């Protein structure tokens, strides 16, 4: 019997071919979990070239890969910054599988228009970054926690923050704010939900080669970032997804309320 057989996981933001969400969903499926994956219903015209080449279909394709591993999959288009959408997500999950055991809060606003100097930062963009990462984490955690408490069998919540949640940088105000908030939310949730047997942790990835960072990874700057790391290379979505799935196993049940760096040694002080 696989470690997570019989468990049901929700992974938000899991529609990209090269992304932490998809890699996490597949890693959980490898361990036997059935997986609900969300995305916002991206316009195919906006897909990266590698997705277009393979006729990628966002969360539908992620779901096909999950099923190929022998697990069940449920793709749900949902905006996690909408409480109504999150409630619909939970209802669909319970209707399909009858339970929830794992939540991975991975969704984030698309990188780009927020990475500008303070004086150029559009307040609407600032708010949207917070809406997705902070409100999304709040809504999903609140509604899933209710189910976990009622089930009375414990569970796992993993928040995907960033090294940007531990160290601020210029022209990154909204993302820094959102990621710092997720770390504080993780500690609060861990203290509150721990007595119910629910482990809550956070991961803080550094430079991971996903389509989210194509604006940097396809430039010479990416090589400089890699060479500056003690381990000498950037990370992969599979490495991050594998660690997230480990946090969802019983072997990691003594890890609680932590915000763990996954960054090739780029940050060792926190």
C-alpha positions as a printed Julia matrix, in Angstrom:
270×3 Matrix{Float64}:
   0.0    0.0     0.0
   1.35   3.4    -0.96
   1.99   5.97    1.77
  -0.9    8.29    0.81
  -3.33   5.74   -0.62
  -6.88   6.66    0.4
  -5.94  10.31    0.96
  -7.36  13.25   -0.99
  -5.22  16.3    -1.73
  -6.02  19.75   -3.1
  -3.2   21.56   -4.91
  -3.91  25.11   -6.04
  -2.18  26.67   -9.03
  -1.31  23.33  -10.65
  -1.94  23.97  -14.34
   1.49  24.85  -15.7
   3.68  22.29  -17.47
   6.75  23.63  -15.69
   5.53  24.51  -12.24
   5.68  23.59   -8.58
   1.93  22.92   -8.49
   1.96  20.27  -11.22
   5.1   18.64   -9.84
   3.55  18.5    -6.37
   0.32  17.01   -7.67
   2.22  14.27   -9.51
   4.43  13.53   -6.52
   1.37  13.16   -4.29
  -0.17  10.86   -6.9
   3.01   8.79   -6.91
   2.4    8.22   -3.2
  -1.15   7.09   -3.9
  -3.21  10.22   -3.2
  -6.16  11.28   -5.33
  -5.61  14.9    -6.32
  -7.8   17.93   -6.99
  -5.96  20.53   -9.07
  -6.96  24.13   -9.65
  -6.14  26.78  -12.2
  -7.72  30.02  -13.31
  -8.54  28.88  -16.85
  -5.62  30.53  -18.65
  -6.1   31.64  -22.23
  -4.15  29.14  -24.41
  -2.82  32.09  -26.41
  -0.86  33.09  -23.3
   0.78  29.67  -22.84
   4.59  29.46  -23.02
   5.9   28.03  -26.27
   6.78  24.65  -24.79
   3.17  24.21  -23.64
   1.85  25.09  -27.08
   4.21  22.59  -28.73
   2.86  19.66  -26.69
  -0.76  20.87  -26.89
  -0.86  21.41  -23.14
  -4.34  21.86  -21.67
  -3.58  23.4   -18.28
  -5.21  21.55  -15.36
  -6.75  19.0   -17.74
  -3.27  17.87  -18.78
  -2.06  17.78  -15.18
  -5.08  15.62  -14.38
  -4.26  13.25  -17.27
  -0.74  12.81  -15.86
  -2.14  12.07  -12.39
  -4.5    9.43  -13.79
  -1.61   7.85  -15.69
  -0.05   7.15  -12.3
  -3.13   5.25  -11.17
  -4.67   7.97   -9.0
  -7.92   9.82   -9.49
  -7.86  13.49  -10.49
 -10.39  16.3   -10.43
  -9.57  19.53  -12.32
 -11.43  22.6   -11.06
 -11.18  26.1   -12.51
 -11.18  28.39   -9.49
  -9.91  31.8    -8.42
  -8.63  31.29   -4.88
  -8.99  35.02   -4.18
 -12.78  34.48   -4.37
 -14.39  32.93   -1.29
 -17.29  31.74   -3.44
 -14.9   29.96   -5.82
 -13.07  28.32   -2.93
 -16.35  27.14   -1.41
 -17.3   25.67   -4.79
 -13.9   23.95   -4.93
 -14.44  22.37   -1.51
 -17.99  21.31   -2.4
 -16.83  19.69   -5.64
 -14.04  17.87   -3.82
 -16.37  16.48   -1.17
 -18.97  15.53   -3.75
 -16.35  13.65   -5.78
 -14.23  12.07   -3.05
 -16.13  12.46    0.22
 -13.16  13.75    2.2
 -10.08  16.02    2.21
  -6.74  15.21    3.85
  -4.15  17.52    2.32
  -4.08  21.14    1.14
  -1.19  22.72   -0.74
  -1.6   26.5    -1.06
   0.54  27.08   -4.14
  -1.43  29.61   -6.21
   0.23  32.97   -6.88
  -0.4   35.99   -9.09
   1.55  36.02  -12.34
   4.98  37.57  -11.95
   5.77  40.72  -13.93
   3.65  43.85  -13.43
   4.38  43.75   -9.7
   8.18  43.79  -10.14
   8.52  47.53  -10.6
   9.78  50.46   -8.52
   7.5   51.57   -5.7
   6.53  54.78   -7.44
   5.41  52.82  -10.51
   3.55  50.08   -8.64
  -0.15  50.05   -9.52
  -2.22  49.75   -6.31
  -4.54  47.33   -8.1
  -1.61  45.05   -8.93
  -0.34  45.28   -5.35
  -3.77  44.28   -4.06
  -4.13  41.41   -6.54
  -0.83  39.86   -5.43
  -2.06  39.96   -1.83
  -5.53  38.74   -2.77
  -4.19  35.57   -4.37
  -1.47  34.61   -1.9
  -2.88  35.93    1.38
  -6.63  35.76    0.87
  -6.26  32.56   -1.13
  -4.3   30.92    1.69
  -6.85  32.2     4.21
  -9.95  31.06    2.31
  -8.58  27.63    1.38
  -7.13  26.98    4.83
 -10.3   28.1     6.6
 -12.64  25.9     4.58
 -10.34  22.89    4.47
  -9.57  23.17    8.21
 -13.3   22.97    8.91
 -13.46  19.68    7.02
 -10.32  18.31    8.68
 -11.59  19.14   12.17
 -14.97  17.57   11.44
 -13.34  14.43   10.06
 -11.25  14.15   13.23
  -8.39  12.31   11.52
  -5.78  15.06   11.28
  -4.37  16.28    8.01
  -1.67  18.35    6.29
  -1.5   21.94    5.08
   1.55  23.19    3.19
   1.89  26.85    2.18
   4.2   27.73   -0.69
   5.88  31.02    0.14
   9.37  32.0    -1.08
  12.76  33.21    0.0
  11.04  36.55   -0.62
   9.13  35.82    2.57
  12.33  36.02    4.6
  14.4   38.67    2.85
  13.09  41.82    1.19
  14.37  43.17   -2.09
  13.9   46.3    -4.15
  11.07  46.43   -6.7
   9.39  43.46   -5.04
   7.16  45.09   -2.44
   3.88  43.26   -3.08
   5.42  39.8    -3.37
   7.58  40.38   -0.28
   4.51  41.47    1.66
   2.46  38.46    0.57
   5.23  35.92    1.21
   6.13  37.32    4.64
   2.43  37.14    5.51
   2.23  33.47    4.54
   5.02  32.61    6.96
   3.2   34.33    9.82
  -0.06  32.66    8.81
   1.71  29.29    8.85
   2.82  29.8    12.45
  -0.65  30.9    13.55
  -2.36  28.0    11.78
   0.15  25.54   13.21
  -0.54  26.64   16.78
  -4.3   26.53   16.27
  -4.63  23.35   14.23
  -1.87  21.28   15.84
  -4.17  20.11   18.66
  -6.47  18.71   15.95
  -3.65  16.63   14.49
  -3.22  18.91   11.5
   0.39  19.61   10.53
   0.93  23.04    8.98
   4.21  23.99    7.33
   5.56  26.39    4.75
   8.26  26.07    2.13
  10.37  28.94    0.84
  11.82  28.08   -2.58
  14.62  30.08   -4.09
  15.5   30.07   -7.79
  13.45  27.23   -9.29
  13.33  26.78  -13.07
   9.6   27.1   -13.84
   7.67  29.02  -16.46
   6.88  31.58  -13.77
  10.45  32.91  -14.03
  10.91  32.7   -17.79
  11.6   36.43  -17.86
  14.79  35.73  -15.89
  15.66  32.09  -16.58
  16.09  32.71  -20.29
  18.72  35.39  -19.69
  22.37  35.47  -18.56
  21.13  36.58  -15.14
  19.93  33.02  -14.43
  23.46  31.65  -14.83
  24.74  34.28  -12.44
  22.11  33.3    -9.87
  23.09  29.64  -10.19
  26.82  30.3    -9.85
  26.23  32.41   -6.74
  24.62  29.49   -4.9
  26.84  27.21   -2.79
  25.44  24.18   -4.58
  26.13  25.82   -7.93
  22.78  25.32   -9.63
  19.14  26.35   -9.51
  16.35  24.0    -8.45
  13.69  22.03  -10.29
   9.96  21.86   -9.76
  10.27  18.09   -9.17
  12.66  18.67   -6.26
  10.27  21.12   -4.63
   7.2   19.01   -5.35
   8.89  15.96   -3.9
   9.66  17.76   -0.67
   6.12  19.09   -0.37
   4.74  15.58   -0.75
   7.17  14.37    1.92
   5.72  16.97    4.31
   2.33  15.37    3.65
   3.46  11.94    4.88
   3.39  10.51    8.37
   7.19  10.49    8.4
   7.1   14.31    8.56
   4.48  14.55   11.32
   7.01  15.97   13.82
   7.76  18.88   11.45
   5.26  21.56   12.39
   4.95  25.33   12.02
   8.17  25.56   10.05
   9.12  27.68    7.04
  11.78  25.68    5.27
  14.24  27.08    2.72
  14.67  25.12   -0.51
  17.23  27.2    -2.33
  20.55  25.44   -2.84
  22.02  27.12    0.22
  21.26  30.65   -0.87
  19.87  31.5     2.55
  21.26  29.73    5.61
  20.65  32.3     8.34
  16.92  31.75    8.92
